[in-house]
Amino acid sequence: MPTDRPCLLCANTRHRVVFREFEIDIFRCAGCGHVFSAFEGDPNYASYFGDGPIDPGETQFWWNDAHRAMYDAFCARYLAGKTGRLLDVGAGLGYFVQHASRVPGWEAHGSEMSKPAVDFAQKRLGLSTIRAGRLQDAGFAPGSFDAITLWDVVEHLADPAALLTHIRTLLRQNGFLFLHTPNVDVQLVKAKLKRALKGMRPGTHYLEAKDHLHLYSTKTLRRVLIKAGFARVRFVHLPPIQSVAGSRNPLLRFGKNGWSQTSALLDGLTLGAINLDNLFAHASLS
Ligand SMILES: [Zn+2]
């Protein structure tokens, strides 16, 4: 599936295939090294949670239990002891908004494209602060948030600049944006290893070519954020999601935590030159 789509970061139209996920090519830009999928998905990414009602029995483990350590660490590090308003963009089922709203002194809001997900948050979690539809149409007042979060959202966006630029207008002058996204430097090696060991098997997670349209490194994510008007981009480390691809296997979880802790150590020792963790980016306006 060739594409002449210009690179998101440098507008170069030359790129080479670095992976093929079934029929979909994953490219690396010849100009700046940015990695992206040839797949052209729904630009608003509205159908992630399907069209029908969501079963809480199937969602609780992954979206709440497995994410809890990561959410708790974020709240302890960035919200505890302060007061303010937080907005979670791509709030999904609302579990993070629920977490943040329990931190004393914080008012937590959300924005989510999927109507069934917003209905779930309202009916099951009792959250009335998540607005359905595009963030740009949600009517939040400019300069009204102290913290805006994007948990596993930016990799799904065909045009992250449009959303990030709007997010910038919603932040107060001393507010910050926080993002979590996979690290392409690690994911690409893992996908190639899986292919070498097991071949291409349907149902196996490689690079999720139909969902993850842009795959970032510290270098390219920093560049996207600076391009959208953010400053002082820093990469930090939080505990990872406590599951590997939805599995409850404690050995896999142990391995994942070990990887995350070793990556944080290596990042510190190399002064940011080698970061093999998922990307946790903190960016401010000035
Ligand atoms: Zn490029």
py3Dmol code that shows the C-alpha trace and the ligand (Angstrom):
import py3Dmol

protein = """\
ATOM      1  CA  MET A   1       0.000   0.000   0.000  1.00  0.00           C
ATOM      2  CA  PRO A   2       2.190   2.905  -1.208  1.00  0.00           C
ATOM      3  CA  THR A   3       1.491   6.457  -0.088  1.00  0.00           C
ATOM      4  CA  ASP A   4       2.667   9.859  -1.220  1.00  0.00           C
ATOM      5  CA  ARG A   5       1.428  11.432   1.995  1.00  0.00           C
ATOM      6  CA  PRO A   6       3.895  14.078   3.190  1.00  0.00           C
ATOM      7  CA  CYS A   7       5.541  13.514   6.555  1.00  0.00           C
ATOM      8  CA  LEU A   8       3.698  15.026   9.489  1.00  0.00           C
ATOM      9  CA  LEU A   9       6.870  16.613  10.806  1.00  0.00           C
ATOM     10  CA  CYS A  10       8.989  17.652   7.828  1.00  0.00           C
ATOM     11  CA  ALA A  11       6.597  17.353   4.820  1.00  0.00           C
ATOM     12  CA  ASN A  12       9.084  15.100   3.018  1.00  0.00           C
ATOM     13  CA  THR A  13       7.342  12.624   0.669  1.00  0.00           C
ATOM     14  CA  ARG A  14      10.236  10.141   0.566  1.00  0.00           C
ATOM     15  CA  HIS A  15      10.063   7.234   2.982  1.00  0.00           C
ATOM     16  CA  ARG A  16      10.880   3.536   3.152  1.00  0.00           C
ATOM     17  CA  VAL A  17       8.941   0.562   4.470  1.00  0.00           C
ATOM     18  CA  VAL A  18      10.237  -0.541   7.894  1.00  0.00           C
ATOM     19  CA  PHE A  19       7.519  -3.118   8.646  1.00  0.00           C
ATOM     20  CA  ARG A  20       4.541  -4.693   6.901  1.00  0.00           C
ATOM     21  CA  GLU A  21       1.628  -5.594   9.158  1.00  0.00           C
ATOM     22  CA  PHE A  22      -0.381  -7.963   6.986  1.00  0.00           C
ATOM     23  CA  GLU A  23      -1.393  -5.717   4.052  1.00  0.00           C
ATOM     24  CA  ILE A  24      -0.465  -2.381   5.678  1.00  0.00           C
ATOM     25  CA  ASP A  25       2.947  -0.765   5.290  1.00  0.00           C
ATOM     26  CA  ILE A  26       4.649   1.134   8.100  1.00  0.00           C
ATOM     27  CA  PHE A  27       7.002   3.826   6.793  1.00  0.00           C
ATOM     28  CA  ARG A  28       9.989   5.732   8.114  1.00  0.00           C
ATOM     29  CA  CYS A  29      10.417   9.247   6.696  1.00  0.00           C
ATOM     30  CA  ALA A  30      13.725   9.721   4.847  1.00  0.00           C
ATOM     31  CA  GLY A  31      13.914  13.320   6.041  1.00  0.00           C
ATOM     32  CA  CYS A  32      13.390  13.150   9.797  1.00  0.00           C
ATOM     33  CA  GLY A  33      12.943   9.467  10.730  1.00  0.00           C
ATOM     34  CA  HIS A  34       9.283   9.783  11.786  1.00  0.00           C
ATOM     35  CA  VAL A  35       7.414   6.444  11.607  1.00  0.00           C
ATOM     36  CA  PHE A  36       3.805   6.243  10.413  1.00  0.00           C
ATOM     37  CA  SER A  37       1.220   3.802   9.125  1.00  0.00           C
ATOM     38  CA  ALA A  38      -0.132   3.867   5.576  1.00  0.00           C
ATOM     39  CA  PHE A  39      -3.613   3.137   6.968  1.00  0.00           C
ATOM     40  CA  GLU A  40      -6.105   5.951   6.638  1.00  0.00           C
ATOM     41  CA  GLY A  41      -8.575   5.674   9.492  1.00  0.00           C
ATOM     42  CA  ASP A  42     -11.507   7.765  10.685  1.00  0.00           C
ATOM     43  CA  PRO A  43      -9.972  11.202  11.337  1.00  0.00           C
ATOM     44  CA  ASN A  44     -12.097  11.631  14.479  1.00  0.00           C
ATOM     45  CA  TYR A  45     -11.534   8.093  15.749  1.00  0.00           C
ATOM     46  CA  ALA A  46     -15.096   7.766  17.026  1.00  0.00           C
ATOM     47  CA  SER A  47     -15.678   4.014  16.837  1.00  0.00           C
ATOM     48  CA  TYR A  48     -13.036   2.615  19.207  1.00  0.00           C
ATOM     49  CA  PHE A  49     -15.636   1.381  21.732  1.00  0.00           C
ATOM     50  CA  GLY A  50     -18.111   0.177  19.075  1.00  0.00           C
ATOM     51  CA  ASP A  51     -21.737   1.238  18.663  1.00  0.00           C
ATOM     52  CA  GLY A  52     -23.574  -0.674  21.363  1.00  0.00           C
ATOM     53  CA  PRO A  53     -23.664  -0.537  25.174  1.00  0.00           C
ATOM     54  CA  ILE A  54     -20.376  -1.396  26.918  1.00  0.00           C
ATOM     55  CA  ASP A  55     -20.152  -4.403  29.245  1.00  0.00           C
ATOM     56  CA  PRO A  56     -18.531  -3.335  32.537  1.00  0.00           C
ATOM     57  CA  GLY A  57     -17.398  -6.921  33.241  1.00  0.00           C
ATOM     58  CA  GLU A  58     -15.100  -6.804  30.216  1.00  0.00           C
ATOM     59  CA  THR A  59     -13.739  -3.316  30.779  1.00  0.00           C
ATOM     60  CA  GLN A  60     -12.979  -3.161  34.496  1.00  0.00           C
ATOM     61  CA  PHE A  61      -9.704  -5.124  34.446  1.00  0.00           C
ATOM     62  CA  TRP A  62      -7.908  -3.362  31.585  1.00  0.00           C
ATOM     63  CA  TRP A  63      -9.268   0.187  31.853  1.00  0.00           C
ATOM     64  CA  ASN A  64      -9.337   0.487  35.629  1.00  0.00           C
ATOM     65  CA  ASP A  65      -7.375  -2.201  37.514  1.00  0.00           C
ATOM     66  CA  ALA A  66      -4.433  -2.414  35.085  1.00  0.00           C
ATOM     67  CA  HIS A  67      -4.180   1.392  34.740  1.00  0.00           C
ATOM     68  CA  ARG A  68      -4.500   2.181  38.449  1.00  0.00           C
ATOM     69  CA  ALA A  69      -0.782   2.253  39.342  1.00  0.00           C
ATOM     70  CA  MET A  70      -0.052   4.615  36.445  1.00  0.00           C
ATOM     71  CA  TYR A  71      -2.964   6.915  37.286  1.00  0.00           C
ATOM     72  CA  ASP A  72      -2.164   6.925  41.003  1.00  0.00           C
ATOM     73  CA  ALA A  73       1.485   7.823  40.321  1.00  0.00           C
ATOM     74  CA  PHE A  74       0.418  10.674  38.046  1.00  0.00           C
ATOM     75  CA  CYS A  75      -2.032  12.049  40.614  1.00  0.00           C
ATOM     76  CA  ALA A  76       0.556  11.815  43.419  1.00  0.00           C
ATOM     77  CA  ARG A  77       3.227  13.532  41.339  1.00  0.00           C
ATOM     78  CA  TYR A  78       1.267  16.263  39.580  1.00  0.00           C
ATOM     79  CA  LEU A  79      -2.004  16.894  41.421  1.00  0.00           C
ATOM     80  CA  ALA A  80      -1.605  16.091  45.120  1.00  0.00           C
ATOM     81  CA  GLY A  81      -1.186  19.137  47.323  1.00  0.00           C
ATOM     82  CA  LYS A  82      -2.353  21.515  44.573  1.00  0.00           C
ATOM     83  CA  THR A  83      -5.734  22.659  43.354  1.00  0.00           C
ATOM     84  CA  GLY A  84      -7.100  23.191  39.879  1.00  0.00           C
ATOM     85  CA  ARG A  85      -9.071  21.974  36.892  1.00  0.00           C
ATOM     86  CA  LEU A  86      -8.003  18.971  34.820  1.00  0.00           C
ATOM     87  CA  LEU A  87      -9.215  17.899  31.384  1.00  0.00           C
ATOM     88  CA  ASP A  88      -8.678  14.362  30.067  1.00  0.00           C
ATOM     89  CA  VAL A  89      -8.897  14.320  26.264  1.00  0.00           C
ATOM     90  CA  GLY A  90      -9.931  10.964  24.809  1.00  0.00           C
ATOM     91  CA  ALA A  91     -11.320  10.111  28.249  1.00  0.00           C
ATOM     92  CA  GLY A  92     -12.668   6.738  27.071  1.00  0.00           C
ATOM     93  CA  LEU A  93     -14.802   5.085  29.739  1.00  0.00           C
ATOM     94  CA  GLY A  94     -13.934   7.777  32.280  1.00  0.00           C
ATOM     95  CA  TYR A  95     -11.792   5.853  34.766  1.00  0.00           C
ATOM     96  CA  PHE A  96      -8.993   8.426  34.781  1.00  0.00           C
ATOM     97  CA  VAL A  97     -11.464  11.315  35.192  1.00  0.00           C
ATOM     98  CA  GLN A  98     -12.875   9.381  38.167  1.00  0.00           C
ATOM     99  CA  HIS A  99      -9.346   8.970  39.612  1.00  0.00           C
ATOM    100  CA  ALA A 100      -8.460  12.647  39.194  1.00  0.00           C
ATOM    101  CA  SER A 101     -11.788  13.852  40.580  1.00  0.00           C
ATOM    102  CA  ARG A 102     -11.002  12.010  43.842  1.00  0.00           C
ATOM    103  CA  VAL A 103      -7.847  14.079  44.421  1.00  0.00           C
ATOM    104  CA  PRO A 104      -8.749  16.785  46.937  1.00  0.00           C
ATOM    105  CA  GLY A 105      -8.858  20.246  45.355  1.00  0.00           C
ATOM    106  CA  TRP A 106      -9.252  19.041  41.760  1.00  0.00           C
ATOM    107  CA  GLU A 107     -12.206  19.309  39.406  1.00  0.00           C
ATOM    108  CA  ALA A 108     -11.850  16.769  36.579  1.00  0.00           C
ATOM    109  CA  HIS A 109     -13.471  16.993  33.149  1.00  0.00           C
ATOM    110  CA  GLY A 110     -13.258  14.897  30.025  1.00  0.00           C
ATOM    111  CA  SER A 111     -13.787  14.920  26.290  1.00  0.00           C
ATOM    112  CA  GLU A 112     -14.491  11.736  24.323  1.00  0.00           C
ATOM    113  CA  MET A 113     -15.531  10.971  20.740  1.00  0.00           C
ATOM    114  CA  SER A 114     -17.359   7.714  21.519  1.00  0.00           C
ATOM    115  CA  LYS A 115     -20.974   8.243  22.627  1.00  0.00           C
ATOM    116  CA  PRO A 116     -21.286   4.707  24.147  1.00  0.00           C
ATOM    117  CA  ALA A 117     -18.128   5.437  26.217  1.00  0.00           C
ATOM    118  CA  VAL A 118     -19.560   8.741  27.488  1.00  0.00           C
ATOM    119  CA  ASP A 119     -22.857   6.968  28.327  1.00  0.00           C
ATOM    120  CA  PHE A 120     -20.864   4.338  30.265  1.00  0.00           C
ATOM    121  CA  ALA A 121     -19.004   7.023  32.238  1.00  0.00           C
ATOM    122  CA  GLN A 122     -22.263   8.744  33.081  1.00  0.00           C
ATOM    123  CA  LYS A 123     -24.368   5.691  33.963  1.00  0.00           C
ATOM    124  CA  ARG A 124     -21.772   3.345  35.475  1.00  0.00           C
ATOM    125  CA  LEU A 125     -19.296   5.781  37.047  1.00  0.00           C
ATOM    126  CA  GLY A 126     -21.734   8.617  37.717  1.00  0.00           C
ATOM    127  CA  LEU A 127     -19.587  11.145  35.863  1.00  0.00           C
ATOM    128  CA  SER A 128     -21.406  14.102  34.339  1.00  0.00           C
ATOM    129  CA  THR A 129     -18.285  16.079  33.376  1.00  0.00           C
ATOM    130  CA  ILE A 130     -17.350  14.215  30.165  1.00  0.00           C
ATOM    131  CA  ARG A 131     -18.529  15.886  26.968  1.00  0.00           C
ATOM    132  CA  ALA A 132     -19.177  13.773  23.851  1.00  0.00           C
ATOM    133  CA  GLY A 133     -17.770  14.778  20.469  1.00  0.00           C
ATOM    134  CA  ARG A 134     -14.716  16.631  19.197  1.00  0.00           C
ATOM    135  CA  LEU A 135     -12.770  18.639  21.736  1.00  0.00           C
ATOM    136  CA  GLN A 136     -12.811  21.629  19.378  1.00  0.00           C
ATOM    137  CA  ASP A 137     -16.649  21.600  19.520  1.00  0.00           C
ATOM    138  CA  ALA A 138     -16.984  20.927  23.279  1.00  0.00           C
ATOM    139  CA  GLY A 139     -17.214  24.582  24.284  1.00  0.00           C
ATOM    140  CA  PHE A 140     -14.584  24.580  27.046  1.00  0.00           C
ATOM    141  CA  ALA A 141     -13.458  28.141  27.847  1.00  0.00           C
ATOM    142  CA  PRO A 142      -9.976  29.205  26.668  1.00  0.00           C
ATOM    143  CA  GLY A 143      -7.336  29.289  29.382  1.00  0.00           C
ATOM    144  CA  SER A 144      -9.506  27.363  31.834  1.00  0.00           C
ATOM    145  CA  PHE A 145      -7.414  24.253  32.666  1.00  0.00           C
ATOM    146  CA  ASP A 146      -4.308  23.709  34.796  1.00  0.00           C
ATOM    147  CA  ALA A 147      -3.630  20.215  33.475  1.00  0.00           C
ATOM    148  CA  ILE A 148      -4.642  18.413  30.282  1.00  0.00           C
ATOM    149  CA  THR A 149      -3.931  14.715  29.773  1.00  0.00           C
ATOM    150  CA  LEU A 150      -3.804  12.488  26.691  1.00  0.00           C
ATOM    151  CA  TRP A 151      -3.509   8.841  27.761  1.00  0.00           C
ATOM    152  CA  ASP A 152      -2.782   6.649  24.715  1.00  0.00           C
ATOM    153  CA  VAL A 153      -4.494   9.057  22.348  1.00  0.00           C
ATOM    154  CA  VAL A 154      -1.898  10.878  20.237  1.00  0.00           C
ATOM    155  CA  GLU A 155      -0.811   7.743  18.348  1.00  0.00           C
ATOM    156  CA  HIS A 156      -4.386   7.302  17.067  1.00  0.00           C
ATOM    157  CA  LEU A 157      -4.647  10.781  15.542  1.00  0.00           C
ATOM    158  CA  ALA A 158      -4.096  11.305  11.822  1.00  0.00           C
ATOM    159  CA  ASP A 159      -3.585  15.027  12.440  1.00  0.00           C
ATOM    160  CA  PRO A 160      -2.308  15.562  15.991  1.00  0.00           C
ATOM    161  CA  ALA A 161      -1.392  19.192  15.285  1.00  0.00           C
ATOM    162  CA  ALA A 162      -5.067  20.257  15.070  1.00  0.00           C
ATOM    163  CA  LEU A 163      -5.885  18.793  18.493  1.00  0.00           C
ATOM    164  CA  LEU A 164      -2.636  19.839  20.205  1.00  0.00           C
ATOM    165  CA  THR A 165      -2.959  23.420  18.983  1.00  0.00           C
ATOM    166  CA  HIS A 166      -6.489  23.580  20.378  1.00  0.00           C
ATOM    167  CA  ILE A 167      -5.370  22.012  23.679  1.00  0.00           C
ATOM    168  CA  ARG A 168      -2.778  24.771  24.007  1.00  0.00           C
ATOM    169  CA  THR A 169      -5.549  27.419  23.925  1.00  0.00           C
ATOM    170  CA  LEU A 170      -7.404  25.665  26.779  1.00  0.00           C
ATOM    171  CA  LEU A 171      -4.453  25.740  29.186  1.00  0.00           C
ATOM    172  CA  ARG A 172      -3.795  28.451  31.721  1.00  0.00           C
ATOM    173  CA  GLN A 173      -0.448  30.181  31.320  1.00  0.00           C
ATOM    174  CA  ASN A 174       1.256  27.987  33.924  1.00  0.00           C
ATOM    175  CA  GLY A 175      -0.670  24.851  33.000  1.00  0.00           C
ATOM    176  CA  PHE A 176       0.768  21.687  31.484  1.00  0.00           C
ATOM    177  CA  LEU A 177      -0.010  18.926  29.022  1.00  0.00           C
ATOM    178  CA  PHE A 178       0.828  15.302  29.856  1.00  0.00           C
ATOM    179  CA  LEU A 179       0.901  12.506  27.260  1.00  0.00           C
ATOM    180  CA  HIS A 180       1.409   8.760  27.356  1.00  0.00           C
ATOM    181  CA  THR A 181       2.124   6.921  24.090  1.00  0.00           C
ATOM    182  CA  PRO A 182       4.118   3.861  22.938  1.00  0.00           C
ATOM    183  CA  ASN A 183       7.808   4.326  22.123  1.00  0.00           C
ATOM    184  CA  VAL A 184       8.463   3.418  18.474  1.00  0.00           C
ATOM    185  CA  ASP A 185      12.142   2.707  19.155  1.00  0.00           C
ATOM    186  CA  VAL A 186      11.020  -0.234  21.303  1.00  0.00           C
ATOM    187  CA  GLN A 187       7.777  -1.239  19.562  1.00  0.00           C
ATOM    188  CA  LEU A 188       9.404  -1.637  16.160  1.00  0.00           C
ATOM    189  CA  VAL A 189      12.135  -3.938  17.511  1.00  0.00           C
ATOM    190  CA  LYS A 190       9.510  -5.956  19.437  1.00  0.00           C
ATOM    191  CA  ALA A 191       7.306  -6.298  16.329  1.00  0.00           C
ATOM    192  CA  LYS A 192      10.256  -7.495  14.229  1.00  0.00           C
ATOM    193  CA  LEU A 193      11.251 -10.001  16.927  1.00  0.00           C
ATOM    194  CA  LYS A 194       7.702 -11.392  17.126  1.00  0.00           C
ATOM    195  CA  ARG A 195       7.613 -11.734  13.347  1.00  0.00           C
ATOM    196  CA  ALA A 196      10.997 -13.491  13.322  1.00  0.00           C
ATOM    197  CA  LEU A 197      10.019 -15.911  16.103  1.00  0.00           C
ATOM    198  CA  LYS A 198       6.371 -16.607  15.297  1.00  0.00           C
ATOM    199  CA  GLY A 199       5.690 -15.232  11.810  1.00  0.00           C
ATOM    200  CA  MET A 200       2.664 -13.025  11.152  1.00  0.00           C
ATOM    201  CA  ARG A 201      -0.263 -14.443  13.111  1.00  0.00           C
ATOM    202  CA  PRO A 202      -3.745 -12.878  13.106  1.00  0.00           C
ATOM    203  CA  GLY A 203      -4.690 -11.655  16.586  1.00  0.00           C
ATOM    204  CA  THR A 204      -1.078 -10.927  17.605  1.00  0.00           C
ATOM    205  CA  HIS A 205      -0.174  -7.345  18.532  1.00  0.00           C
ATOM    206  CA  TYR A 206       2.596  -6.011  16.286  1.00  0.00           C
ATOM    207  CA  LEU A 207       2.374  -2.252  15.661  1.00  0.00           C
ATOM    208  CA  GLU A 208      -1.437  -2.030  15.526  1.00  0.00           C
ATOM    209  CA  ALA A 209      -1.203  -0.513  12.059  1.00  0.00           C
ATOM    210  CA  LYS A 210      -4.949   0.198  11.805  1.00  0.00           C
ATOM    211  CA  ASP A 211      -5.083   1.974  15.176  1.00  0.00           C
ATOM    212  CA  HIS A 212      -1.675   3.559  15.724  1.00  0.00           C
ATOM    213  CA  LEU A 213      -1.347   5.888  12.753  1.00  0.00           C
ATOM    214  CA  HIS A 214       1.763   7.709  14.012  1.00  0.00           C
ATOM    215  CA  LEU A 215       4.440   6.081  16.141  1.00  0.00           C
ATOM    216  CA  TYR A 216       6.640   8.399  18.152  1.00  0.00           C
ATOM    217  CA  SER A 217      10.129   8.457  19.596  1.00  0.00           C
ATOM    218  CA  THR A 218      11.321  11.008  22.163  1.00  0.00           C
ATOM    219  CA  LYS A 219      12.738  13.010  19.255  1.00  0.00           C
ATOM    220  CA  THR A 220       9.634  13.034  17.045  1.00  0.00           C
ATOM    221  CA  LEU A 221       7.134  13.531  19.888  1.00  0.00           C
ATOM    222  CA  ARG A 222       9.150  16.487  21.137  1.00  0.00           C
ATOM    223  CA  ARG A 223       9.102  17.900  17.607  1.00  0.00           C
ATOM    224  CA  VAL A 224       5.297  17.525  17.252  1.00  0.00           C
ATOM    225  CA  LEU A 225       4.759  19.262  20.584  1.00  0.00           C
ATOM    226  CA  ILE A 226       7.130  22.143  19.819  1.00  0.00           C
ATOM    227  CA  LYS A 227       5.496  22.548  16.402  1.00  0.00           C
ATOM    228  CA  ALA A 228       2.087  22.851  18.129  1.00  0.00           C
ATOM    229  CA  GLY A 229       3.445  25.658  20.315  1.00  0.00           C
ATOM    230  CA  PHE A 230       4.488  23.845  23.488  1.00  0.00           C
ATOM    231  CA  ALA A 231       7.780  24.480  25.251  1.00  0.00           C
ATOM    232  CA  ARG A 232       9.948  22.678  27.775  1.00  0.00           C
ATOM    233  CA  VAL A 233       9.105  19.102  26.774  1.00  0.00           C
ATOM    234  CA  ARG A 234      10.411  16.631  29.357  1.00  0.00           C
ATOM    235  CA  PHE A 235      10.180  12.836  29.462  1.00  0.00           C
ATOM    236  CA  VAL A 236       9.469  11.245  32.825  1.00  0.00           C
ATOM    237  CA  HIS A 237       8.721   7.710  34.062  1.00  0.00           C
ATOM    238  CA  LEU A 238       5.571   6.357  35.681  1.00  0.00           C
ATOM    239  CA  PRO A 239       4.609   2.729  36.400  1.00  0.00           C
ATOM    240  CA  PRO A 240       3.351   1.037  33.200  1.00  0.00           C
ATOM    241  CA  ILE A 241      -0.113  -0.429  32.581  1.00  0.00           C
ATOM    242  CA  GLN A 242      -0.129  -3.567  34.776  1.00  0.00           C
ATOM    243  CA  SER A 243      -0.869  -6.027  31.990  1.00  0.00           C
ATOM    244  CA  VAL A 244       0.710  -7.162  28.732  1.00  0.00           C
ATOM    245  CA  ALA A 245      -1.922  -6.961  25.955  1.00  0.00           C
ATOM    246  CA  GLY A 246      -4.777  -7.621  28.399  1.00  0.00           C
ATOM    247  CA  SER A 247      -3.174 -10.677  30.073  1.00  0.00           C
ATOM    248  CA  ARG A 248      -3.481 -11.196  33.845  1.00  0.00           C
ATOM    249  CA  ASN A 249      -0.275 -13.296  33.929  1.00  0.00           C
ATOM    250  CA  PRO A 250       1.803 -12.053  36.923  1.00  0.00           C
ATOM    251  CA  LEU A 251       5.103 -13.125  35.308  1.00  0.00           C
ATOM    252  CA  LEU A 252       4.442 -10.947  32.263  1.00  0.00           C
ATOM    253  CA  ARG A 253       3.524  -8.071  34.584  1.00  0.00           C
ATOM    254  CA  PHE A 254       6.721  -8.595  36.592  1.00  0.00           C
ATOM    255  CA  GLY A 255       8.797  -8.521  33.393  1.00  0.00           C
ATOM    256  CA  LYS A 256       7.069  -5.365  32.191  1.00  0.00           C
ATOM    257  CA  ASN A 257       7.691  -3.558  35.481  1.00  0.00           C
ATOM    258  CA  GLY A 258      11.339  -4.666  35.431  1.00  0.00           C
ATOM    259  CA  TRP A 259      11.733  -3.312  31.913  1.00  0.00           C
ATOM    260  CA  SER A 260      10.144  -0.022  32.919  1.00  0.00           C
ATOM    261  CA  GLN A 261      12.375   0.393  35.996  1.00  0.00           C
ATOM    262  CA  THR A 262      15.532  -0.523  34.069  1.00  0.00           C
ATOM    263  CA  SER A 263      14.567   1.938  31.317  1.00  0.00           C
ATOM    264  CA  ALA A 264      14.092   4.721  33.850  1.00  0.00           C
ATOM    265  CA  LEU A 265      17.535   3.983  35.298  1.00  0.00           C
ATOM    266  CA  LEU A 266      19.177   3.901  31.859  1.00  0.00           C
ATOM    267  CA  ASP A 267      17.457   7.153  30.904  1.00  0.00           C
ATOM    268  CA  GLY A 268      18.869   8.794  34.018  1.00  0.00           C
ATOM    269  CA  LEU A 269      22.376   7.380  33.539  1.00  0.00           C
ATOM    270  CA  THR A 270      22.518   8.506  29.897  1.00  0.00           C
ATOM    271  CA  LEU A 271      20.975  11.921  30.677  1.00  0.00           C
ATOM    272  CA  GLY A 272      18.032  11.217  28.380  1.00  0.00           C
ATOM    273  CA  ALA A 273      20.045   9.818  25.460  1.00  0.00           C
ATOM    274  CA  ILE A 274      18.522   6.317  25.763  1.00  0.00           C
ATOM    275  CA  ASN A 275      14.854   6.025  26.705  1.00  0.00           C
ATOM    276  CA  LEU A 276      13.384   2.528  26.233  1.00  0.00           C
ATOM    277  CA  ASP A 277      10.278   3.158  28.348  1.00  0.00           C
ATOM    278  CA  ASN A 278       6.843   4.023  27.003  1.00  0.00           C
ATOM    279  CA  LEU A 279       6.790   7.763  26.452  1.00  0.00           C
ATOM    280  CA  PHE A 280       5.455   9.924  29.282  1.00  0.00           C
ATOM    281  CA  ALA A 281       5.845  13.523  28.135  1.00  0.00           C
ATOM    282  CA  HIS A 282       5.256  16.682  30.155  1.00  0.00           C
ATOM    283  CA  ALA A 283       5.003  19.934  28.196  1.00  0.00           C
ATOM    284  CA  SER A 284       4.242  23.466  29.245  1.00  0.00           C
ATOM    285  CA  LEU A 285       3.432  26.711  27.459  1.00  0.00           C
ATOM    286  CA  SER A 286       6.585  28.601  28.272  1.00  0.00           C
TER     287      SER A 286
END
"""
ligand_1 = """\
1
ZN
Zn 9.793 13.641 8.156
"""
view = py3Dmol.view(width=600, height=400)
view.addModel(protein, "pdb")
view.setStyle({"model": 0}, {"cartoon": {"style": "trace"}})
view.addModel(ligand_1, "xyz")
view.setStyle({"model": 1}, {"stick": {}})
view.zoomTo()
view.show()
